[in-house]
Amino acid sequence: MQAYFYLRPSAVRDSTAGRALALETSGGATPAGEAANPHFFNGFLTAPAAAATALLAVADVAAARYYQPNRWPRARPSLDPVVTADGDRLRFESFSGCCGVYARLDVLASGLDGDDVGHGTTNVDINLPLRRALAGLGGLDPLHLALGPDELTVRTFDGEFVEKQVPLPERWLRGFAEAQVLAAGSALRAEVPAAEAAAMLRALPPPTRRSDARTTRWVVPAGHTLRPTSRPAPGAVCLPGPERLLTLRTVLRHATTVRVYAPTAPAEADGTAAVAWEVGLPGMRLTLMISQSASRGFSGEGGVLHDLATGSAAADAERVGELLAWEPRIDVAELSGQAGLPADRVRAALTMLGTSGQIGYDLAEEAYFHRHLPYHVGAAETRNPRVRGARALVADGSVRLDGTLARVGTGDDAHVVRTDETSGQLSCTCFWWAKYRGGRGPCRHVLAVGMVRGTAAAAEATANTARSETAR
């Protein structure tokens, strides 16, 4: 359970000075340390109607469960969005209850007019009356935004707080890690006018009671249009469980362009793949990423496992983590120089940090960004049983290398791991590999072989260095 403590409910308030959107914060991290109710911004939203609609879309995702909703009680509590202040922008993030949809609203510097934006991460209260108020906002009147209570509010409401007790499953945290890995491996596939995207969404089939992979569609970018198709085609972009995109319909009336991103890696045998839609708004961007199928959450994708299995990842993550300070854009090359590490090890360290929610990825800027959630990096392995299983196999001496083959396990539990001589990719004879073919990350046997080979390579490199120094 996660406890959120707010001084008062978030609300849209009217006064003689105009409308004000007061978003109340819960405990969070700041440069000065942990804060009970941090304050990050006080000013105006330059596009109030668009901002209200986009913020409501992020809240809608947090309150939704797109897969098998009838299995959960109607009054199921939702998670309040995570907000990160990066000094020049505000990022609002949420996951759906099924962990298959990730939403993020980036309010950029041009979308804000007021005090300097602070630094830190917190949760904001999104309650039912506020949602109704956001849905009713419109017009061109300015909207004041206060993110966090000011000093006067803290004194006035001291001891009169709102408490929410909500379940915070580990798969929600793992979803943050997997989503940033998928985003970092994606590229822009299409850019179309908002009107074209809206027309395509209107043509989607209506939502069903049980969304699954059978509702998968594809679109083929053609100039400034998206041509729908019911099967994979050359250059097509997958829309898995496309009804999950309907959250964007109300936002598109404020949008200018829509960009579609998809992984650069080959799709699975059935042509399915995760996809991200980025809606360009005045001074803002709203990104909606949907998983490979509606029945499949981001939390089980296994994209972080190779980096977690790297022997130096934990130590590198600690070194890199000390250099982060809520940067809106993390420059890997610059971070590599500061940490004294090669770029590939910095990326692996960022993946490691992502398992505790400290790293996100911005598709539009092709860069990582920093956030801070209340989780410890060292606990990453406890949330990934395949890594634990692989380390146990290595510790038991159950990995035996033989050229491009490796035998893992003993007796009836032994499996053969093969290395493709052309691609260098590993495959296994276990049930997990037969079922997913690497589509949900490596099995524990492949991870164990990688660990042993990595240790052997490191030992050989150390020996070569020692021989070179002796020769001198």
VENMOKA-V796100 format. One record per residue. SS is DSSP state (H for helix, E for strand, - for the rest). OMEGA is omega in whole degrees, 0 to 359 (none if undefined). D_CENTER is the distance of its C-alpha to the mean C-alpha in whole Angstrom. Layout:
{{SS | OMEGA | D_CENTER} {SS | OMEGA | D_CENTER}}
This chain:
{{- | 175 | 21} {E | 181 | 19} {E | 175 | 22} {E | 179 | 21} {E | 179 | 24} {E | 180 | 25} {- | 176 | 28} {- | 180 | 29} {- | 170 | 27} {- | 183 | 25} {E | 167 | 27} {E | 186 | 28} {E | 177 | 32} {E | 177 | 35} {E | 179 | 37} {- | 180 | 40} {- | 180 | 38} {E | 182 | 35} {E | 179 | 32} {E | 175 | 30} {E | 181 | 26} {E | 179 | 26} {E | 184 | 22} {- | 184 | 23} {E | 173 | 21} {- | 182 | 21} {- | 180 | 21} {E | 182 | 19} {E | 176 | 19} {E | 176 | 21} {- | 180 | 23} {- | 182 | 26} {E | 180 | 24} {E | 179 | 23} {E | 182 | 24} {- | 181 | 25} {- | 186 | 24} {- | 178 | 23} {- | 187 | 24} {- | 184 | 22} {E | 174 | 24} {E | 183 | 27} {E | 184 | 28} {E | 170 | 27} {E | 185 | 25} {- | 177 | 27} {- | 190 | 26} {H | 182 | 26} {H | 179 | 26} {H | 180 | 23} {H | 180 | 21} {H | 180 | 22} {H | 181 | 21} {H | 177 | 18} {H | 177 | 17} {H | 178 | 19} {H | 177 | 16} {H | 178 | 13} {H | 179 | 16} {H | 179 | 17} {H | 180 | 13} {H | 184 | 13} {H | 188 | 17} {- | 168 | 17} {- | 190 | 17} {- | 182 | 17} {- | 180 | 19} {- | 182 | 22} {H | 182 | 22} {H | 179 | 26} {H | 186 | 25} {- | 180 | 24} {- | 183 | 26} {- | 184 | 26} {- | 182 | 26} {- | 180 | 23} {- | 179 | 21} {- | 179 | 17} {- | 176 | 15} {- | 183 | 15} {- | 174 | 13} {E | 179 | 11} {E | 176 | 13} {E | 175 | 13} {E | 186 | 16} {E | 179 | 17} {- | 178 | 20} {- | 181 | 20} {- | 175 | 18} {E | 179 | 16} {E | 177 | 12} {E | 185 | 12} {E | 175 | 8} {E | 172 | 9} {E | 174 | 8} {- | 179 | 12} {- | 179 | 14} {- | 177 | 14} {- | 180 | 10} {- | 179 | 11} {E | 178 | 9} {E | 180 | 6} {E | 175 | 8} {E | 174 | 9} {E | 175 | 12} {E | 174 | 13} {E | 187 | 17} {- | 183 | 19} {H | 180 | 22} {H | 178 | 24} {H | 182 | 23} {E | 178 | 24} {E | 181 | 28} {E | 181 | 29} {- | 174 | 28} {- | 176 | 26} {- | 180 | 22} {- | 178 | 22} {E | 177 | 19} {E | 180 | 17} {E | 179 | 15} {E | 169 | 16} {E | 176 | 16} {E | 180 | 18} {- | 173 | 20} {- | 183 | 20} {- | 185 | 23} {H | 177 | 25} {H | 178 | 28} {H | 179 | 25} {H | 178 | 23} {H | 179 | 27} {H | 178 | 28} {H | 180 | 25} {H | 182 | 26} {H | 181 | 29} {- | 178 | 29} {- | 178 | 30} {- | 184 | 32} {- | 180 | 33} {- | 180 | 33} {- | 179 | 31} {E | 178 | 29} {E | 179 | 29} {E | 172 | 25} {E | 179 | 25} {E | 184 | 22} {- | 182 | 24} {- | 174 | 27} {- | 185 | 30} {H | 180 | 33} {H | 180 | 35} {H | 180 | 33} {H | 180 | 32} {H | 185 | 36} {H | 187 | 37} {- | 180 | 34} {- | 178 | 34} {- | 180 | 34} {- | 188 | 34} {- | 173 | 30} {E | 181 | 28} {E | 174 | 26} {E | 174 | 24} {E | 184 | 23} {E | 176 | 20} {- | 179 | 19} {- | 186 | 15} {- | 179 | 15} {H | 181 | 14} {H | 176 | 12} {H | 177 | 9} {H | 178 | 9} {H | 177 | 9} {H | 176 | 6} {H | 182 | 4} {H | 183 | 6} {H | 181 | 6} {H | 181 | 4} {H | 176 | 5} {H | 178 | 8} {H | 180 | 8} {H | 180 | 8} {H | 179 | 10} {- | 181 | 12} {E | 180 | 13} {E | 178 | 16} {E | 181 | 17} {E | 181 | 19} {E | 173 | 21} {E | 186 | 22} {E | 174 | 24} {E | 182 | 25} {H | 181 | 24} {H | 178 | 27} {H | 178 | 27} {H | 179 | 23} {H | 179 | 25} {H | 179 | 27} {H | 179 | 25} {H | 178 | 23} {H | 182 | 27} {- | 180 | 28} {- | 176 | 25} {- | 179 | 27} {- | 179 | 27} {- | 177 | 24} {- | 180 | 26} {- | 180 | 26} {- | 180 | 24} {- | 175 | 22} {- | 186 | 21} {H | 181 | 21} {H | 179 | 25} {H | 182 | 24} {- | 175 | 22} {E | 175 | 23} {E | 173 | 23} {E | 179 | 24} {E | 177 | 26} {E | 178 | 25} {E | 185 | 29} {- | 179 | 29} {- | 179 | 28} {E | 175 | 28} {E | 182 | 26} {E | 183 | 28} {E | 176 | 27} {E | 183 | 28} {- | 181 | 28} {- | 180 | 28} {- | 178 | 26} {- | 179 | 28} {- | 179 | 28} {- | 183 | 25} {E | 176 | 24} {E | 184 | 20} {E | 171 | 19} {E | 183 | 18} {- | 184 | 17} {- | 191 | 18} {H | 179 | 19} {H | 177 | 20} {H | 177 | 16} {H | 184 | 17} {H | 175 | 20} {H | 184 | 18} {H | 189 | 18} {- | 183 | 22} {- | 182 | 23} {- | 188 | 21} {H | 179 | 22} {H | 177 | 26} {H | 190 | 24} {- | 174 | 23} {- | 181 | 24} {E | 174 | 22} {E | 177 | 19} {E | 181 | 18} {E | 181 | 16} {E | 178 | 14} {E | 181 | 14} {E | 177 | 14} {- | 178 | 17} {- | 179 | 18} {- | 178 | 21} {- | 177 | 20} {- | 186 | 21} {- | 181 | 25} {- | 177 | 24} {- | 183 | 22} {- | 179 | 19} {- | 174 | 16} {- | 181 | 12} {E | 178 | 12} {E | 175 | 11} {E | 180 | 13} {E | 182 | 14} {E | 178 | 17} {E | 181 | 19} {E | 179 | 20} {- | 179 | 23} {- | 184 | 22} {E | 170 | 18} {E | 174 | 15} {E | 181 | 13} {E | 176 | 10} {E | 178 | 10} {E | 180 | 8} {E | 186 | 10} {- | 188 | 11} {- | 170 | 14} {E | 184 | 16} {- | 180 | 16} {- | 189 | 18} {E | 180 | 15} {- | 178 | 12} {H | 190 | 8} {H | 183 | 10} {H | 187 | 13} {- | 175 | 12} {- | 181 | 13} {- | 183 | 12} {- | 193 | 12} {H | 181 | 16} {H | 181 | 18} {H | 178 | 17} {H | 182 | 17} {- | 178 | 20} {- | 185 | 22} {- | 185 | 24} {- | 189 | 24} {H | 183 | 20} {H | 179 | 20} {H | 179 | 23} {H | 180 | 21} {H | 179 | 18} {H | 180 | 21} {H | 181 | 22} {H | 181 | 19} {H | 180 | 18} {- | 183 | 21} {- | 183 | 21} {- | 180 | 18} {- | 178 | 19} {- | 178 | 16} {- | 176 | 16} {- | 181 | 15} {- | 180 | 15} {E | 179 | 16} {- | 184 | 18} {H | 180 | 18} {H | 179 | 22} {H | 179 | 23} {H | 178 | 21} {H | 178 | 23} {H | 181 | 26} {H | 183 | 25} {H | 183 | 24} {- | 182 | 27} {- | 174 | 25} {- | 184 | 24} {H | 182 | 21} {H | 177 | 20} {H | 175 | 21} {H | 179 | 19} {H | 177 | 16} {H | 178 | 16} {H | 178 | 16} {H | 175 | 13} {H | 178 | 11} {H | 178 | 13} {H | 179 | 12} {H | 180 | 9} {- | 174 | 10} {- | 176 | 11} {- | 185 | 8} {- | 185 | 10} {E | 171 | 8} {E | 180 | 6} {E | 180 | 7} {E | 182 | 10} {- | 183 | 11} {- | 182 | 14} {- | 179 | 15} {- | 184 | 14} {E | 174 | 13} {E | 172 | 11} {E | 186 | 11} {E | 167 | 12} {- | 181 | 11} {- | 175 | 13} {- | 186 | 13} {- | 178 | 16} {- | 183 | 15} {- | 181 | 17} {H | 184 | 16} {H | 181 | 19} {H | 184 | 18} {H | 184 | 16} {H | 180 | 19} {H | 179 | 19} {H | 181 | 16} {- | 186 | 17} {H | 179 | 20} {H | 177 | 21} {H | 178 | 21} {H | 179 | 23} {H | 180 | 25} {H | 180 | 25} {H | 178 | 27} {H | 178 | 29} {H | 179 | 30} {H | 181 | 31} {H | 181 | 33} {- | 183 | 35} {- | 186 | 36} {- | 180 | 35} {E | 180 | 34} {E | 184 | 37} {E | 178 | 36} {E | 182 | 39} {- | 180 | 38} {- | 178 | 35} {E | 173 | 35} {E | 176 | 34} {E | 185 | 35} {E | 180 | 33} {- | 180 | 35} {- | 176 | 38} {H | 182 | 40} {H | 181 | 39} {H | 182 | 35} {- | 177 | 36} {E | 181 | 33} {E | 176 | 34} {E | 183 | 31} {E | 176 | 32} {E | 177 | 31} {- | 185 | 31} {- | 181 | 34} {- | 184 | 32} {- | 184 | 28} {- | 181 | 28} {- | 179 | 26} {E | 174 | 27} {E | 187 | 27} {E | 179 | 29} {- | 183 | 31} {- | 182 | 30} {H | 181 | 29} {H | 181 | 25} {H | 179 | 25} {H | 183 | 28} {H | 188 | 25} {H | 178 | 22} {- | 180 | 24} {- | 184 | 21} {- | 177 | 18} {- | 179 | 16} {- | 183 | 17} {- | 173 | 20} {- | 183 | 22} {H | 180 | 24} {H | 177 | 27} {H | 178 | 25} {H | 181 | 23} {H | 178 | 27} {H | 178 | 29} {H | 178 | 26} {H | 181 | 27} {H | 179 | 30} {H | 178 | 30} {H | 178 | 28} {H | 180 | 31} {H | 180 | 34} {H | 179 | 33} {H | 179 | 32} {H | 179 | 36} {H | 179 | 37} {H | 178 | 36} {H | 179 | 37} {H | 179 | 40} {H | 178 | 41} {H | 179 | 40} {H | 179 | 43} {H | 180 | 45} {H | 180 | 45} {H | 178 | 45} {H | 180 | 48} {H | 179 | 50} {- | none | 50}}
